[in-house]
């Protein structure tokens, strides 16, 4: 399955009764498996789940390798939508800085950045070495 098609397909399953803003995400792990996620809203907005977080949760639930090697995120927006700050941190937890993140809209416009470009100066486990 291509990451693009997976993200487009899963986007249709988003639960967005409040914003109507559907997002789909697909990640590939180091074993080549594809994991999908869509956003799930809650009336208490901060309690919702982003598509990227859902894909990471699916990867963890599947067991096996937890190293992300590629990401694709798609939404119906004028320009490609970037992951929120929290999802950037989540992606960084499971990726190397060089991992490619493709962000797209439904018209086919794509923006490709690395995890390191999306989150320079990432907070990492090494910051806690003295704890």
SELUMMAR-893286 format. One record per residue (C-alpha): residue in one letter; chain; x, y, z. Coordinates in Angstrom, 2 decimals. Example, Ala and Ser with C-alpha at 12.3 -4.5 7.8 and 13.67 -1.06 7.14 Angstrom:
+-----+-------+---------+---------+---------+
: res : chain :       x :       y :       z :
+-----+-------+---------+---------+---------+
:   a :     A :   12.30 :   -4.50 :    7.80 :
:   s :     A :   13.67 :   -1.06 :    7.14 :
+-----+-------+---------+---------+---------+
! end
This chain:
+-----+-------+---------+---------+---------+
: res : chain :       x :       y :       z :
+-----+-------+---------+---------+---------+
:   x :     A :    0.00 :    0.00 :    0.00 :
:   x :     A :    1.32 :    3.44 :   -0.83 :
:   x :     A :    1.46 :    5.92 :    2.02 :
:   x :     A :   -0.41 :    8.47 :   -0.06 :
:   x :     A :   -3.33 :    6.15 :   -0.82 :
:   x :     A :   -3.45 :    4.89 :    2.75 :
:   x :     A :   -3.63 :    8.44 :    4.10 :
:   x :     A :   -6.29 :    9.42 :    1.57 :
:   x :     A :   -8.38 :    6.34 :    2.36 :
:   x :     A :   -8.17 :    6.57 :    6.15 :
:   x :     A :   -8.92 :   10.30 :    6.04 :
:   x :     A :  -12.47 :    9.37 :    5.06 :
:   x :     A :  -12.87 :    7.58 :    8.41 :
:   x :     A :  -12.10 :   10.69 :   10.47 :
:   x :     A :  -14.61 :   11.59 :   13.20 :
:   x :     A :  -14.95 :   15.36 :   12.81 :
:   x :     A :  -18.49 :   16.43 :   13.78 :
:   x :     A :  -17.32 :   19.83 :   15.06 :
:   x :     A :  -14.70 :   21.10 :   12.61 :
:   x :     A :  -15.46 :   18.93 :    9.56 :
:   x :     A :  -11.66 :   19.01 :    8.98 :
:   x :     A :  -10.64 :   15.46 :    8.09 :
:   x :     A :   -6.97 :   14.49 :    8.31 :
:   x :     A :   -5.40 :   11.17 :    7.34 :
:   x :     A :   -1.90 :    9.98 :    8.18 :
:   x :     A :    0.12 :    6.98 :    7.10 :
:   x :     A :    3.48 :    5.95 :    8.50 :
:   x :     A :    5.86 :    3.23 :    7.36 :
:   x :     A :    7.94 :    1.41 :    9.94 :
:   x :     A :   11.41 :   -0.08 :    9.50 :
:   x :     A :    9.84 :   -3.46 :    8.66 :
:   x :     A :    7.95 :   -1.86 :    5.76 :
:   x :     A :    4.56 :   -2.12 :    7.42 :
:   x :     A :    2.12 :    0.76 :    6.92 :
:   x :     A :    0.08 :    2.08 :    9.85 :
:   x :     A :   -2.85 :    4.45 :    9.41 :
:   x :     A :   -4.53 :    7.06 :   11.57 :
:   x :     A :   -7.26 :    9.67 :   11.23 :
:   x :     A :   -8.24 :   12.50 :   13.50 :
:   x :     A :  -10.96 :   11.83 :   16.07 :
:   x :     A :  -12.60 :   14.89 :   17.60 :
:   x :     A :  -14.21 :   15.25 :   20.97 :
:   x :     A :  -16.53 :   18.05 :   22.01 :
:   x :     A :  -13.82 :   19.04 :   24.49 :
:   x :     A :  -11.41 :   19.99 :   21.67 :
:   x :     A :   -8.11 :   19.37 :   23.46 :
:   x :     A :   -9.19 :   15.81 :   24.12 :
:   x :     A :   -9.29 :   14.80 :   20.47 :
:   x :     A :   -6.68 :   12.70 :   18.71 :
:   x :     A :   -4.64 :   13.81 :   15.71 :
:   x :     A :   -4.19 :   11.55 :   12.70 :
:   x :     A :   -0.43 :   11.29 :   13.23 :
:   x :     A :   -0.92 :   10.24 :   16.86 :
:   x :     A :   -3.47 :    7.65 :   15.75 :
:   x :     A :   -1.04 :    6.18 :   13.22 :
:   x :     A :    1.70 :    5.99 :   15.84 :
:   x :     A :   -0.71 :    4.30 :   18.26 :
:   x :     A :   -1.64 :    1.78 :   15.54 :
:   x :     A :    2.06 :    1.06 :   14.96 :
:   x :     A :    2.63 :    0.45 :   18.66 :
:   x :     A :   -0.51 :   -1.69 :   18.95 :
:   x :     A :    0.66 :   -3.84 :   16.02 :
:   x :     A :    3.83 :   -4.80 :   17.89 :
:   x :     A :    7.19 :   -5.27 :   16.28 :
:   x :     A :    9.38 :   -2.46 :   15.04 :
:   x :     A :    8.60 :    1.05 :   16.29 :
:   x :     A :   10.96 :    3.03 :   14.08 :
:   x :     A :    9.21 :    5.30 :   11.56 :
:   x :     A :   10.93 :    5.53 :    8.18 :
:   x :     A :    8.41 :    7.70 :    6.27 :
:   x :     A :    5.27 :    9.78 :    6.92 :
:   x :     A :    2.43 :   11.07 :    4.73 :
:   x :     A :   -0.25 :   13.48 :    6.00 :
:   x :     A :   -3.20 :   14.77 :    3.96 :
:   x :     A :   -6.07 :   17.18 :    4.58 :
:   x :     A :   -8.48 :   19.33 :    2.62 :
:   x :     A :   -6.72 :   22.65 :    3.04 :
:   x :     A :   -5.54 :   25.41 :    0.69 :
:   x :     A :   -1.93 :   24.42 :    1.32 :
:   x :     A :   -0.41 :   21.22 :    2.73 :
:   x :     A :   -1.17 :   20.93 :    6.43 :
:   x :     A :    1.77 :   20.44 :    8.79 :
:   x :     A :    1.59 :   18.32 :   11.95 :
:   x :     A :    0.78 :   20.23 :   15.13 :
:   x :     A :    3.53 :   20.81 :   17.68 :
:   x :     A :    2.54 :   17.81 :   19.78 :
:   x :     A :    2.56 :   15.51 :   16.78 :
:   x :     A :    5.93 :   16.84 :   15.68 :
:   x :     A :    7.29 :   15.76 :   19.06 :
:   x :     A :    5.54 :   12.38 :   18.77 :
:   x :     A :    6.98 :   11.82 :   15.29 :
:   x :     A :   10.45 :   12.77 :   16.58 :
:   x :     A :   10.14 :   10.17 :   19.36 :
:   x :     A :    9.83 :    7.39 :   16.78 :
:   x :     A :   11.95 :    8.79 :   13.90 :
:   x :     A :   15.42 :    9.90 :   12.99 :
:   x :     A :   15.78 :   13.58 :   12.10 :
:   x :     A :   16.25 :   12.65 :    8.41 :
:   x :     A :   12.87 :   10.89 :    8.07 :
:   x :     A :   10.82 :   12.39 :    5.24 :
:   x :     A :    7.39 :   13.82 :    6.08 :
:   x :     A :    5.19 :   14.51 :    3.07 :
:   x :     A :    2.30 :   16.88 :    3.75 :
:   x :     A :   -0.40 :   17.22 :    1.11 :
:   x :     A :   -3.78 :   18.67 :    0.29 :
:   x :     A :   -6.54 :   17.08 :   -1.78 :
:   x :     A :   -5.52 :   19.03 :   -4.90 :
:   x :     A :   -2.23 :   17.13 :   -4.91 :
:   x :     A :    0.04 :   19.91 :   -3.68 :
:   x :     A :    2.80 :   18.35 :   -1.58 :
:   x :     A :    5.39 :   19.76 :    0.77 :
:   x :     A :    8.25 :   17.51 :    1.87 :
:   x :     A :   10.29 :   18.25 :    4.99 :
:   x :     A :   12.27 :   16.08 :    7.36 :
:   x :     A :   11.33 :   15.49 :   10.97 :
:   x :     A :   14.39 :   17.56 :   11.91 :
:   x :     A :   13.20 :   20.46 :    9.78 :
:   x :     A :    9.73 :   20.27 :   11.33 :
:   x :     A :   11.11 :   20.23 :   14.86 :
:   x :     A :   14.58 :   21.75 :   15.17 :
:   x :     A :   15.96 :   21.58 :   18.68 :
:   x :     A :   13.76 :   18.60 :   19.56 :
:   x :     A :   13.43 :   17.73 :   23.25 :
:   x :     A :   14.86 :   14.23 :   23.58 :
:   x :     A :   15.73 :   11.63 :   26.17 :
:   x :     A :   19.30 :   12.92 :   26.21 :
:   x :     A :   18.02 :   16.10 :   27.88 :
:   x :     A :   17.08 :   13.98 :   30.88 :
:   x :     A :   20.49 :   12.32 :   31.35 :
:   x :     A :   20.99 :   13.99 :   34.73 :
:   x :     A :   17.59 :   12.99 :   36.07 :
+-----+-------+---------+---------+---------+
! end
